[in-house]
Amino acid sequence: MPTLDWTGKQDAIRAARNIPYRLLDFDDNLSCGDNSSNLIVQGDNLDALNSLLPACKGRVKCIYIDPPYNTRSAFEHYNDNFEHSEWLSLMYPRLELLRRFLADDGAIFISINDEEGHYLKVICDEIFGRNNFVSNMIWKCKSGGANDVKGIACDTESVLVYAKNISTCKFNKDSGAQVTTNYNRTDADGRRYSLDRLDKQSLGYQVSLDFPITGTDGKVYVVKHKNPQNKVARWRWSKETVAQRYDELVFKYPYVYTKNYEKTDGAIPRNLLVDERFGRTRSGKTELATLFNNVSPFVFPKPTKLINFLLSIATDKESIVLDAFAGSGTTAHAVINLNASDGGKRRFILIEREAYCETITAERVRRVGGEFRYCRVGERLFNEMGALNPAVTFEQLASYIWFKFTQTPRLAPEKSSPLIGIHEGTAYYLIRGGLTPETLSTLPAHDGKKIIFAEACRLSETALQTSGITFKQIPKDIR
Ligand SMILES: C[S@@+](CC[C@H](N)C(=O)[O-])C[C@H]1O[C@@H](n2cnc3c(N)ncnc32)[C@H](O)[C@@H]1O
């Protein structure tokens, strides 16, 4: 498959594979409520994602990101002026990391405009797989203006959509789609429908689809040709289908019809996102201003209606939603709105690098009634000499070890235990301190292979072997 290359690509890929693992420092003063499953993380998303991976790999149903578009502007709040290669090097490793968060039935939505959009499509094809491309949604984000533009004014932005796995990813129907069909008839069972003519002018003439049908009234129905010298019309159904589904046909001389039933579970989502329904760039700002004394504290927040819609087609009520370029926190606001409208328990994880993560991102979520834990990307788990950071908590170390050795996420247990989990028949234990005959006797039993992580081991090789224990020394064996 053709791929995109640029100066620095290999360095970006290498750097992404060697990100030092950092601790997340929770700040209870900035956290809100006691809902610990929503998270706001302040820090560079490459570090933050790397630290979240052990708990969240493969668990996120929907990722929405709205990265800097590289419009060459230095906004008041964040930089949007990158050299082209630099922008690609920013995005590539982050997208690679984000892909690992997606559940098998998950999807990622990426807002972008024409500045970098086409390059983004090529790197996304490489990272997510060209066959996992779902849609390029077009959002009409402006209406008028831009009269001083040379050439052609652009009123739209894109939202690129990729599935983790196109064969397992299902999108929900759009329950708010405008219905243009007039369902003016009702069946005996109460279902509404409209009648569709079986003959069509627009599908291309085929001799095999131009045959007489005898109706239930005994009359003969034929395809109507306005000009018999130049036939264009034909039935929509073949002879076999007419025979098999004859009962579904409605005969009203001289026409044959099929019934088109009203879809009560919503319509297939479509890729054109119109401003009347999903808002514009300006409405995002107005909406944010209403929460901050009528002055929007952020340049280009997305309208919640737009994100609400994306989440409504891509999540279920229990989904985890991740936004790694959180800005003013629109994604969390949309999660809160959607949960309120359908009684869902969706959870969100937001990451924002700038200091306004506290004053705008978290503050907005607080003002719309959201609960979350707030943390910052902190110190490295291992210092340059390879020593373990003494500030690491038991649970943080347990998650790190579990993920490193099993490559699966570890859900925080209700009660802390030295038995941190069982994977493929092997029990993993973590002891802060040394492994001695006394500590061994207090460990929860496991009938099978055991791997014990501790700082030292006072058991003999023979004792380890007879108990089926593999000892791993901290920090040497876990770096
Ligand atoms: C276009 S804004 C997102 C706006 C957001 N969708 C909203 O509705 O408010 C992009 C955000 O990504 C943040 N950002 C850029 N690079 C980042 C990085 N490496 N790590 C974390 N955040 C970053 C910027 O600070 C900025 O707030």
The ligand as an ORCA input file, in Angstrom:
! r2SCAN-3c Opt
* xyz 0 1
  C      -9.060     22.642     18.337
  S      -8.811     22.575     20.018
  C     -10.067     21.462     20.563
  C     -11.376     22.149     20.775
  C     -12.442     21.257     21.396
  N     -12.923     20.258     20.495
  C     -13.605     22.075     21.878
  O     -14.715     21.883     21.425
  O     -13.391     22.938     22.733
  C      -7.368     21.620     20.185
  C      -6.875     21.462     21.606
  O      -5.859     20.466     21.635
  C      -4.890     20.843     22.590
  N      -3.631     20.163     22.271
  C      -2.792     20.394     21.231
  N      -1.739     19.555     21.293
  C      -1.901     18.783     22.384
  C      -1.127     17.748     22.986
  N       0.018     17.344     22.455
  N      -1.593     17.167     24.119
  C      -2.777     17.574     24.668
  N      -3.542     18.571     24.146
  C      -3.105     19.175     23.021
  C      -4.786     22.363     22.425
  O      -4.224     22.945     23.578
  C      -6.253     22.713     22.185
  O      -6.884     23.023     23.402
*
